[in-house]
Amino acid sequence: MEQQDNQPGGWRALLRWAMTPPQSVLVYFIVLVLVLGASYTAGTMKPKKPAAEMAPPAVAVPRN
């Protein structure tokens, strides 16, 4: 069997489709919403150890 180089579908066809002007704007906004959503989600997560339980760093106080 011979391999056909001009098969419809695949990653290259999807990339070529996404780079045309109307679709590129849509792809841009979808990626923007995903990045903002991930950033918001990461910003609202609680840390594993609260800052109140952590000990403050030792500080040497100079004496006169």
C-alpha positions, 0 to 999 in steps of 0.5 A, a space after each residue: 500500500 502507498 501512503 498518501 501525503 494529502 490525507 485530510 485531517 491530522 495535526 497539520 490540517 488542524 494547525 493550518 485551519 486554526 491559522 486562517 484569520 477568522 479561526 485564529 481570533 477564536 483560537 486566541 480568545 479560547 487560549 486567553 480564557 484558558 490561561 486566565 481561568 488557570 491563573 484564577 484557579 491557581 490564585 484561589 487555592 489555599 497553600 498546604 501549610 498556612 503562613 501562621 504555622 510557619 516560624 518567623 526567621 531568627 533575627 539577631 538584635 544588636 546590643 549596646 
